[in-house]
Amino acid sequence: MNVSKHKSYKNLNSVLFPLHTFFAILTAHPPRVWEQRAYFYRYLTHISTLATEYEWAAVLEYHTLYFNRRRNEMLEGSYEGWAEPEIGLLSSHVYPHRKPISVSAKATSKKPPSSTDPCRNYNLGKCASPCAWGRPHICSSPGCGKEHPLTQHK
């Protein structure tokens, strides 16, 4: 990770404010403005959600790589890439860096993981079969459940 960029972008707002300006400029005049705005808003929601669940340094690394890929696509007139997260980048840069769960005084209704939950390490490509924890080796993408890791989800 490039530590110097973390000094400039200390939190989500330090990325969101310039990103909003960038998107406003991009959608000022080109054709298909409404379509492009929809793509950009999906990305803003995506990056905001990631920042609530994962360590900021990991989210920033993902954003930087994701942003550079989209810039290259936009040079060719394609804006659709902003609408979809990149599972490969998420798996390698973000998913391993979940924020610690804070303990509150209130009892939570969240159930503990069960042996039927997909193996997280398998979905990161880090667990050999059979699973040492007895969890199923299936895709953890919501609604998928097929026998491939999340890194190979299509």
C-alpha positions in Angstrom: 0.0 0.0 0.0 1.1 3.5 -0.8 1.3 5.2 2.6 1.7 8.7 1.2 -1.8 8.7 -0.3 -3.3 7.8 3.1 -2.0 11.2 4.4 -4.1 13.1 1.8 -7.2 10.9 2.1 -7.7 10.4 5.9 -11.4 9.4 5.7 -14.3 8.8 3.4 -15.3 12.4 3.1 -11.8 13.3 1.9 -12.5 11.1 -1.1 -16.2 11.7 -1.5 -16.1 15.5 -1.8 -13.6 15.6 -4.8 -15.3 12.5 -6.3 -18.6 14.4 -6.3 -17.0 17.3 -8.1 -15.3 14.9 -10.6 -18.6 13.3 -11.4 -20.4 16.6 -11.7 -17.9 17.8 -14.3 -18.1 14.5 -16.2 -21.9 14.7 -16.4 -22.1 18.4 -17.3 -22.5 18.0 -21.1 -21.9 14.5 -22.5 -24.5 12.3 -24.1 -26.3 9.8 -21.8 -26.0 12.0 -18.7 -28.7 10.3 -16.8 -27.3 6.9 -17.4 -23.8 8.0 -16.3 -25.2 9.7 -13.2 -26.8 6.4 -12.2 -23.5 4.6 -12.6 -21.7 7.2 -10.5 -24.3 7.2 -7.7 -24.1 3.4 -7.5 -20.3 3.7 -7.0 -20.8 6.4 -4.3 -23.2 4.1 -2.4 -20.8 1.2 -2.9 -17.7 3.0 -1.6 -19.7 4.5 1.4 -21.0 1.1 2.4 -17.5 -0.4 2.2 -16.1 2.4 4.5 -18.7 1.5 7.2 -17.7 -2.2 7.3 -14.0 -2.3 6.4 -10.7 -0.6 7.4 -10.3 2.7 5.7 -6.8 2.0 4.4 -8.1 -1.1 2.6 -11.1 0.8 1.1 -8.8 3.6 -0.1 -6.5 1.1 -1.8 -9.5 -0.5 -3.5 -10.9 2.9 -4.5 -7.5 4.0 -6.0 -7.2 0.8 -8.1 -10.9 0.9 -9.1 -10.7 4.6 -10.0 -7.7 4.1 -12.3 -9.4 1.2 -14.1 -12.5 3.4 -14.7 -10.4 6.3 -16.0 -8.9 4.0 -18.6 -12.4 2.8 -19.6 -13.7 6.4 -19.8 -10.9 7.3 -22.3 -12.6 4.8 -24.6 -16.1 6.3 -23.9 -17.3 3.6 -21.5 -18.8 4.6 -18.2 -20.6 1.3 -17.3 -17.8 0.0 -15.2 -18.7 2.5 -12.4 -22.0 0.6 -11.8 -20.4 -2.7 -10.7 -18.1 -3.6 -7.8 -14.9 -5.5 -8.8 -15.0 -8.8 -6.9 -11.3 -9.6 -7.5 -10.2 -6.3 -6.1 -12.6 -6.6 -3.1 -11.4 -10.1 -2.4 -7.7 -9.2 -2.4 -7.8 -5.6 -0.9 -10.9 -5.2 1.2 -12.6 -8.4 2.4 -9.6 -9.5 4.6 -9.8 -6.1 6.5 -13.2 -6.1 8.2 -13.4 -3.5 11.0 -13.5 -5.1 14.5 -17.0 -5.5 15.8 -17.6 -3.1 18.7 -19.2 -4.6 21.8 -22.2 -2.7 23.0 -24.1 -2.9 26.2 -27.2 -4.0 24.4 -27.8 -7.5 23.4 -27.8 -7.9 19.7 -30.0 -10.0 17.6 -27.2 -11.0 15.3 -26.7 -14.8 15.3 -23.3 -16.3 15.6 -21.8 -18.0 12.6 -23.0 -21.5 12.1 -21.4 -24.6 10.5 -23.7 -24.0 7.5 -22.2 -20.6 6.7 -19.8 -20.6 3.7 -16.1 -20.7 4.6 -14.7 -17.2 4.4 -11.1 -18.4 3.9 -12.2 -20.6 1.0 -13.9 -17.5 -0.6 -10.6 -15.7 -0.3 -8.7 -18.6 -1.8 -7.0 -19.5 1.5 -8.6 -22.8 2.7 -7.8 -26.3 1.4 -10.4 -29.0 1.1 -11.8 -30.4 3.2 -12.4 -27.3 5.4 -10.6 -27.5 8.7 -13.5 -25.7 10.3 -16.1 -27.9 8.8 -17.8 -25.1 6.8 -19.1 -25.7 3.2 -16.8 -24.6 0.4 -19.4 -22.6 -1.6 -19.6 -19.1 -3.0 -20.5 -16.5 -0.4 -22.1 -14.1 -2.9 -25.7 -13.5 -1.8 -28.0 -16.0 -3.5 -25.2 -17.9 -5.3 -24.1 -20.9 -3.1 -22.4 -22.6 -6.1 -19.2 -24.6 -5.7 -16.7 -21.9 -6.6 -15.0 -19.3 -4.4 -16.2 -15.7 -4.4 -13.0 -14.8 -6.3 -14.3 -16.8 -9.3 -18.0 -15.5 -9.1 -19.4 -14.4 -12.4 
